[in-house]
């Protein structure tokens, strides 16, 4: 008979509770805000660029600073830095909830992202340091399962908060959670790794590179490739060159150049960039389409991708075990490609939820379930056990950056497609009405386009249909990214398809 696993110690139980509650706040804010964005845009009169930055300001700080946040915890104490992150996140959440204007909301979201960059890497680091080695895998599994449940319910709960109250409650709800975490935090022992140093110049370089690129695409979506957009693009290029130069000389680089000579590491991160970029963009723009074009409630829009989450939660462990026995290559080829088909179906299928969104979400969920656990395993093993933390941290940062850049780039495609579809749909509905050009010029406002008083009902239907057309274009582009991710998995992981083969060889 197999011996029952040893029970968790009190310190391990408190660590698990604190890390699940704290990290769930950050994970939830990466998804719940997507459901609330339509209401935010309407109440604060945001353009497409403004709405995009409500998401991107948070994602930018988290992507750029997550590795530096982990190093800061190693150097100054993981519990201490985690507490800083929770406190900053809570105060910024309150500021988001009280924001009187779009600019204030974006600024508060930026601070929220800084808080998340301090607390997210500390979650697994504290579990790894506090849990006994014999129970560490169990601790990570419990953390992952609990965090997945919180993330699964988040969009639905967020949609309900928007429907019965206000989008502001989506942010304010973080405050009592943070208070509970800070009350429990002293029960977690302090741990650190002496000698660790954050790479602040590297973090500054990557922040400017990502921010400049996202800003250039966002500006281009609103005003075309004007002088401002080109300046932002130049800033991104110069910052990228500086980042590459500095990482080759930094005493403690956040992204050591030697990592990119490892085929498996490159392949898994290329796959992550493509697949999670597509997922980030669709997760943002699908709720806008469901609410603005199809008239669903925020609660229903939040629940739209529940099949994806349920399949991911239910099948990831099974496919992860199969990948351990047979190697990850097949899963990391078929999974992203199948997810790409799911993205494309969101753009192709029309009709009600059960005939369009549901089948696409099922296909997408199967693709992601095939991918996520094998990808995590391949990433962690790509550099060997002694550097698994670095591999995981870099991959996490790549996933966050992928969403940031895809939201900006596909947002540019969305606005351009919407403008063309709006012109064509209105031409068919109202002909050469004198106000048609003025309405088409509002395309950067996305679902907040205002028709003149007295406009016929056919014009409103044309606006909704045009946005559905534009989202379909974005969904097809996301599908192409998913398929390319499968190609990256098949080509670059060809040396790791034998069970038991050492990673990176």
N, C-alpha and C positions, 0 to 999 in steps of 0.2 A: 504493500500500500504506500501511496505517496504521502509523505508527512505534510501536515497542514502548515501553511506559511506562518512564520512568526508574527505575532500581532505588532502593530505599529506602536512605538513609544509615544508618550505624551508630547515630546518635542516634535516628533515626526508628524503627529496628527495636527498640532497647531501650525506647523510649517505648511502642511498641505492646505489647511483651511485659509490661511492668509494668502498664499500664492494663487489659489483658485479665485478667491474673491477679487484680489487686486488685478490680476491679469485679465480676468473676465471683463472688467471695466474697459480696458484698452481694446480688447477684441470686439466688444459690443459696439464701441464707438466707431470702429472701422466699417460696420455694416448697418447699424440702426440709422445713422444719419442719412444713408441713401434713401430710406423710406420717408424721412421727414423733409427731404430736400425740396419737393414740390411745394409744400406749405411754406418753407423758408423763402423760396423764390417769390412766391405770391405776396407774402407779408412784407418782405423787405425790398420788393421790386428789383430783384437781381437779374442781371443778364446771364447768358450761358457762361461767360467767363467768371462772373462773380460766384455763381453757383458751383462751378468747377473748383474754385479756390476754397470754398467751404470744406471740400473734401481734400484737395491737394495740400493745403497748408498743414493739415494734420499729418498726411502721408509723407510729406517732404521731410519734416523734422524727425519722424519715426524712422524713415529709411536711412537718412543721413547720419543720425546720431545713435542708432541702436548698438553698433559695435563699440563706440566710445562710451556709451552708457554701461555696457558690460564691463569694460576695462575700469571705469570709475568705481564700480561696485567691488571689483577685485582689489583695487588699491585702498579704498577708504572704508570698506565694510559693506557687504551685500545688504544686510538688513538696514543699515543707515541710508544707503542710496535708494533702496526700495521705498523706504519711508518718505524720502524727499520726493520721489516720483509720484507716490500716492497723494501727498499733500499738494504738490503743484498741479496734478491732474484734477483734483477736487476743486481747487480754487478757480482753475481755468474753466471747468465745467459750469461752475456757478456764474462766471462771467459770460459764458456762452448763453446760458439760460436767460440772463438779464440784458443781453446785447440790444442796444436801441437801434443799431444800424448794421448794415452788411460789413462795413470796414471793421467795426468793433468785434463782430462775430468771427471774422477771418483772423484777426489778431489773437483772439482768445483761443481759437482752434490751433494756431501756431504754438502757443504756450502749452496747450493740451498735448500736442505731439512731443514736445520736449519732456513733459512728465512721463508720457508713455515710453519714451526711449530710455528713461531711467528705470522704470519698473518692469517692463517686459523681459529684458534679459536676466533680471534678478530672480524671476520666478523659478526657472529651471536650475539656475545656479545655486539658489538656496536649497532646493530639493537635493541636488547632487552633493552639496556639502554637508547637509544635516542628516540625510538618510544613510543608514548602514548599507554597505555595498550589496549585501544579500537581499535588501528590500528596495534598492534604488529603482530597478526596473518597474517594480510594482507601484512605487510612488509616482514615477513619470506617467505610467498608464492611468492611474487614478486621476492625476492632474489633467491629463489629456481628455479623459472621458468627461470629467466634470466641466471642464472649459468648453468642450464641444456641445454639451447640453445647454450651457448658458448662451453660447453663440447661436445655437439652433433656435432657441426661443426668442432671442433678441429682436430680430426684425418684426416678428408677430407682435411682441409686447410693445415695441416702439411704434408700430402702426396703430395699435389700440390707444396708446397715449396721445398720438396726434389726433385721432378721430374723436376721442371723448374730452380731450383737454386742449393741448397746444404742443407744437413742436418743441417749445422751450422745456417741457417736462422730460424730453428725451435726454437732455443734458443735466438737468437738476437732479434726476434720480441717482446720478453718480455720487452725489454728496453724502447721503446716509451710508452708502456702501463703503465709501472711503473712510468715514468715521469709524465704522466697525473694524475695518482693517487696521487702522492706526491704534485702536484700543487693544486689539489682539497681538499686534506686532511685537511688544516686549516679551512675549512668551516664546519667540523664535530666537535661538542662539545666534550671536554674531559670528560671521566667518569672513575671511579675506584671503587674498593671495598676494603676499608682499612682493614688491618689485614690478607689479603691473602698472602701466602708465597709459592714460588715454592719448590718442593721436589727434590732438585738437586741430592742427593744421590740415591733416587729412580730412577730418570731419568738415572743416570750413570749405575746403576745395570741392568735396563731393556735394555739399549743400548748394554752393553756387552753381555747380554744373547741372544738377538736377533741377534746381529752381529756375535757372536761366532757360533751360530747354522747355520745361513745362510752361513757363511764362511766355516764351516765344510762340508756342503752339496756341496757347489760349488767346494771346493778343491777335494772332493771325486769324483766328476764328471770328473775331469781332471786327477787326479793321483791315484785314489783309496783311500782306507782308510789307508793312510800312517801316519807317525808320526805327520805331520803338521795338518792333518784333525782331528786326535785324540786329539791333544792339544787344537784345537779350540773347539771341542766338550766338553772337560773338562772345559774350560773357561766358556762356555755357562752354563754348569751344576752348577758350583760354583757361577756364577753371579745370576742364577735363585734362588739358595738357599739364597744368600745374600739378594736379592730383597724381597723374601717372609719374611725373618727375619726382615728386616728393616721396611717394610710396617706395621708390627705389632707393631712397637715401635716409628715410626716417628711422630712428633707433628702435621704435616699436610701431611699425606700420599697421594700420587697421586692415589693410588688404595687401599682404606680402605678394610681390610680383611672381615669386616662385610658384605660387599656387596655380597660376594659369598655364603652367607646363604639364599639369596633370589632366589627361584626357577625360577621365571620369568626372573630375571636378568641373571642368569646362562644360561637358555635356549636360550634367544635371543642372547647372546654372543657366545654360542656354535654354533648356527646356522650361525651367522655372520662369525665366524672363518672358518667354512667349506665351505660355499657358496662363500664368497668373496675371500677366498684362491683359489678356483677353477677359479673364474672369473679373478683374477689377473694373474694367470699362462696362461690361454687361451688367454687373451688379449695381452700378450707379445708374445707367441709363434705362434699364428695364423698368424699375419702379416709376420713373418719370413717364415712360410710355404707357404703363398700365393705368396710372392715375390720370395723366393728362390727355392721352389719346383714347383710352378705353373706358374711362370713367370709374375705375375701381376705387374702393376706399383704401386708405393707407393700410388698414389692417389686412385686407385681402392682398394688397400688393406685397406686404411683408411676408405673407404666407405663400406667395406664388412659387418660390423655389424650395419649399419644404421637402418635396420629393428628393431633390438633390442632397439636402442635408441629412435626411433619413437614410438614404442609400450610402452616403459617405460614412455615417456613424455605424451603420449595420454591417457593411461589407469590407471596410478598410482593413480590419484585423485579419479577415480571411485571406484577402489578396496579399496582404503583407507576409503572411505565413507561406503562401505559395511562392512568393518572390524569394523568400529565404531559401527555399528548397530548389527552385529552378533558375534562379538568377533574375535580375530585374529588367533585362533588355526587352523581352516580349511585352511586359506590362507597361514599360515606359515608351514603347512604340505604339501599341494599340490604345492605351488609355488616353493620351492627349489627342490622338486622331479621333477617337470616339467622342471625346469632349468637344472637339471642333465641329463634329456633325451636330451635336446638341446645340451649340451656339448658332450654327447656320439655320437649324430648324426654327429657332426663335424668330428669325428674320423671314423665313419662307412660309411657315404655316399661318393661316388666318382663321378667324372664327372665334368662338368662345374659349374660355380657359381650358376646358377638358379636351378640346380638339386642337389646340395650338400650344399653349404654354406648358401644360402638363406632360405631353409626350416628349417635348423638347427637354424639360427638366429631368425626366427619367433617363433619357439618353445621356444628358450631361452628367447626371449623378453617377451613372455606371462608369462613365469615362473617368471622372474624378476619383471614384472609389478604386478603380484599377491603378491609378497613378499615385495617390498621395502617400500611402505607406511605403511602397517600393521606392519612391523618390526620396523620402526621408531616410530610409535605410541606406540607399546608395550614396546620398550626400554624407551621412555620418561616417560611412566606411571609406569614402574616397581618399581621405588623407591619413587613414589609420586611426586607431583608438585614441592615441595620445593627442591628436589634433582634431578630434571630433567636435569639440566645442567651437573651434574656429570655423570649421566647415559649416556647422549648423548656423552659426551667427551670420556668416557671409550669405548663405542661402536665404535666410530670413530677410536680410537687408535687400537682396536682389528681388525677392517677391514683393516687398513693399515698394521698391523703386519701380518695378514693372507696372504695378497698378497706377502709380503716379504718372508715369510717362504715357501709358496707354490711354488713361482718362483724358490727358491733354491732347494727344495726337488723334485719337478717335473722336474726341470732342470737336476738333477742327473738321473732320469728315462729316460728323453729324450736322453741324451748322451749315456746311456747304450743301449737303444733300437735302436738308430741310428747306433751305432757300429755294433750291430748284424745284422740289416737289410742291412747295407752297405756291409758287408762281403757276405751275402747271395745273394744280388742283383748283386754285381760285379762278384761273382762266376758264376752266371747264364749267365751274359753278356759277360765276357772276359775269363772265365775259370781260369787257374792258371797263369795268367800274372805275371811276376816278380815284377811288381810295385803294385800289389793289396794290399799287407800287408801295404805298406807305405801309401796308400790312406786311408785304414781303420783306421790307427793310427791317421789320421787327424779328426776323428769324433768329438772331442771337439771343432773344428772350426765351426761346424754346417754348415750353408749355404756357408761358405767360403772355402770349400774343393777344393784343387788344383789338377787337373789331370796332368800327365806328357804330354809333347808335343807329338803329334801323337796318343793320345788315341782315340779310335773309338767313334763315336757319341753314340753308345749303352752304353758306360761307363758313359757319362754325363747323359743320361736318367736314368741309374741305380742309380746314386747319387741323382737325384731329387726324384725318386720313393722311395728311402730309407728314405729320410727325411719326405716324406708324411706318410710313414708307422710309423715312430717314433712319429710324431705329433699325429697320430691316437691313439697310445698307451697312450699318455699324455691326449688326449681328453676323452678317456674312463675312465682314473683315475679321471679326473675332474668330469665326470658324476657321478662316485661313491661318490665323496665328496658331490655333490649336493643332491643326494638321502639321504645320511646320515644326511645332514642338515635338510631335511624334517622329518626324523625320530626324530631328536632332537626337532624340533618344535612340533611334535605330542605328544611326551612323556613328555617333560618338561613343556609345556604350558597347560597341561590338566586342571589346576585350573583357567585358564583365558578365558574359552570359553563361559562364560555367559555375555551378554551385560550389561554394567554398573557395573560389579563386580569390586571392588577396586583392583588395581594392587598390586601384591606382597602378597596377602592374601592366 
